[in-house]
Amino acid sequence: MHRVQKFIEVGGGRIGYALNEEAFSKASGGATWKQDLSFNLVDTLLDDPEFAAVLRLVLRDGHVMVPTLPKQE
């Protein structure tokens, strides 16, 4: 079964969402990613309704990478 999963890039800090790890690994140019097992899609949508735009991309394309935000000082 495919479901939306959250991944964090090891050593890079980018965040990605994908339906399965294989599609995501290919799309990211071979980067190493670790699944965030604490990710819950429903809780994320309830906390941030704007996440629906990210979800649409994942469902359409199978994956999406979210750029790393610059650190605020």
NURO-352460 format. One line per 8 residues: number of its first residue (from 1); their letters; for each residue x, y, z of N, C-alpha, C. Coordinates in pm, 1 decimal. Layout:
NUM	a	X,Y,Z,X,Y,Z,X,Y,Z; ...
This chain:
1	mhrvqkfi	84.1,-118.6,0.0,0.0,0.0,0.0,88.3,124.5,0.0; 53.2,219.6,-84.3,126.5,344.8,-92.0,54.2,448.9,-7.3; 132.5,524.2,67.4,76.9,633.9,145.8,178.0,746.3,146.1; 133.1,866.2,175.9,223.8,979.7,179.4,314.2,965.5,301.2; 444.2,972.1,275.4,543.6,960.4,381.2,633.7,1082.9,379.2; 689.1,1116.3,494.1,779.9,1230.0,505.6,922.2,1176.2,519.7; 1015.5,1239.1,446.8,1156.1,1200.9,452.0,1240.6,1324.0,481.1; 1352.2,1303.2,551.9,1446.5,1410.2,581.1,1581.1,1370.5,521.1
9	evgggrig	1641.7,1461.6,446.7,1768.9,1433.1,381.8,1879.4,1424.5,486.2; 1955.3,1316.1,483.3,2066.6,1297.1,575.7,2180.5,1388.9,531.8; 2222.5,1476.5,621.0,2333.6,1566.2,591.7,2296.2,1692.7,517.7; 2175.7,1700.7,465.1,2137.1,1818.9,388.1,2023.9,1896.4,450.8; 1934.2,1826.7,517.1,1825.4,1892.9,586.0,1701.0,1921.5,503.8; 1704.7,1888.0,372.3,1581.9,1909.0,294.5,1474.7,1813.0,344.8; 1351.3,1851.8,323.0,1237.4,1767.1,359.3,1166.1,1729.7,231.4; 1123.8,1605.5,224.0,1051.4,1559.2,107.2,934.1,1472.7,147.0
17	yalneeaf	835.7,1468.4,60.4,717.6,1385.3,81.6,701.4,1298.8,-41.9; 668.2,1173.0,-22.7,655.6,1082.5,-136.6,556.9,971.4,-104.8; 505.6,909.7,-212.2,416.4,795.6,-196.2,493.7,668.1,-164.3; 617.0,661.0,-213.3,701.7,547.3,-178.4,847.4,590.1,-189.6; 933.3,521.8,-117.6,1073.2,561.2,-108.2,1146.7,549.6,-241.6; 1112.4,450.9,-323.2,1182.0,430.6,-448.8,1167.0,550.3,-542.5; 1045.6,598.7,-558.7,1021.8,713.4,-646.2,1095.8,836.5,-594.7; 1101.8,850.9,-465.9,1164.9,968.0,-407.2,1316.5,962.8,-423.0
25	skasggat	1377.0,847.5,-402.8,1521.5,834.5,-416.2,1567.1,868.6,-557.4; 1492.6,823.2,-657.5,1526.3,852.8,-796.5,1514.4,1001.9,-823.9; 1412.4,1065.6,-772.1,1386.5,1206.9,-799.6,1486.4,1299.7,-731.5; 1551.4,1252.7,-627.3,1639.8,1339.9,-550.4,1786.2,1326.7,-590.0; 1814.4,1257.9,-699.5,1951.4,1247.0,-746.5,2039.5,1157.5,-662.0; 1980.2,1059.1,-596.0,2058.1,962.8,-518.8,2091.9,1006.4,-377.9; 2034.1,1114.4,-329.7,2058.7,1157.4,-192.3,2008.2,1050.9,-95.3; 2064.0,1051.9,24.9,2021.1,958.0,128.5,1913.8,1025.1,212.8
33	wkqdlsfn	1804.6,952.8,233.3,1690.4,1007.1,305.1,1649.2,911.9,416.0; 1599.0,969.5,525.2,1550.2,890.2,637.6,1401.6,920.8,656.4; 1322.0,816.7,666.0,1178.9,835.7,684.5,1150.7,890.0,824.1; 1061.3,988.1,831.5,1016.3,1043.9,959.4,894.7,963.4,1003.1; 917.6,868.6,1092.2,810.3,779.0,1133.9,704.8,848.6,1220.4; 735.8,968.4,1269.9,638.2,1040.6,1352.7,538.8,1121.1,1267.6; 560.9,1127.8,1135.8,473.9,1206.3,1047.8,334.6,1145.9,1041.7; 234.7,1232.2,1059.2,94.8,1191.4,1050.4,24.8,1290.3,958.2
41	lvdtlldd	-21.8,1242.2,844.5,-80.4,1328.6,742.7,-201.2,1406.5,795.0; -290.5,1339.7,863.0,-411.6,1406.4,912.1,-376.6,1516.6,1012.0; -287.9,1487.0,1106.4,-247.8,1588.8,1203.5,-182.1,1708.2,1134.1; -99.7,1680.5,1032.8,-32.8,1788.5,960.0,-134.6,1876.9,889.3; -233.5,1816.4,824.1,-337.5,1895.2,756.4,-421.4,1976.5,854.6; -450.7,1919.6,969.6,-528.7,1992.8,1069.8,-449.5,2109.2,1128.1; -319.0,2089.5,1147.9,-233.5,2194.9,1202.7,-201.5,2302.9,1100.8; -192.6,2264.3,972.2,-152.9,2357.4,866.5,-233.1,2327.9,740.0
49	pefaavlr	-351.4,2388.5,726.0,-435.0,2362.5,608.7,-365.5,2393.8,475.5; -265.1,2480.5,475.5,-192.3,2512.7,352.6,-107.6,2394.7,304.6; -87.0,2293.7,390.2,-13.6,2174.1,350.2,-87.9,2099.1,239.8; -215.0,2129.0,221.3,-293.3,2064.7,115.5,-230.8,2089.2,-21.7; -166.4,2204.9,-41.7,-100.1,2232.5,-169.2,16.2,2136.0,-192.0; 91.8,2105.6,-86.7,201.1,2008.7,-95.2,143.8,1870.6,-123.7; 36.7,1837.1,-56.0,-27.2,1706.8,-74.0,-73.4,1687.8,-218.4; -129.8,1792.1,-278.7,-172.8,1783.3,-418.2,-56.3,1747.0,-510.9
57	lvlrdghv	58.8,1809.0,-486.9,176.9,1779.8,-568.2,223.0,1635.0,-551.1; 222.0,1587.0,-428.8,262.5,1448.1,-403.0,167.3,1352.5,-474.2; 38.6,1377.6,-465.2,-58.2,1288.5,-529.0,-49.7,1295.8,-681.3; -14.9,1412.0,-734.8,-2.9,1426.5,-880.2,128.1,1367.7,-934.5; 240.0,1399.1,-865.4,372.8,1364.4,-917.0,437.6,1244.6,-847.6; 382.8,1204.3,-733.0,440.8,1092.7,-658.5,542.6,1134.3,-555.0; 588.3,1260.4,-562.3,686.3,1310.2,-465.7,695.9,1462.7,-476.2; 751.6,1523.9,-372.9,783.7,1666.6,-374.7,893.7,1690.4,-270.9
65	mvptlpkq	988.5,1778.0,-306.5,1093.0,1819.0,-213.3,1066.7,1962.7,-172.0; 1077.3,1988.8,-44.0,1053.6,2122.1,9.3,1190.2,2185.6,35.1; 1214.8,2305.7,-18.2,1345.9,2369.2,4.3,1371.9,2393.3,152.5; 1498.6,2388.3,187.7,1539.2,2417.1,324.4,1522.2,2566.4,349.2; 1461.6,2599.9,460.6,1446.6,2740.0,496.2,1575.6,2790.8,560.4; 1615.4,2914.6,528.9,1735.7,2967.4,592.3,1715.9,2981.0,742.4; 1822.5,2957.5,816.9,1815.6,2968.8,962.8,1802.2,3115.1,1001.8; 1711.0,3140.4,1094.4,1691.4,3276.8,1142.5,1775.7,3297.1,1266.2
73	e	1839.1,3410.6,1273.0,1925.4,3439.6,1389.2,1857.9,3534.1,1483.3
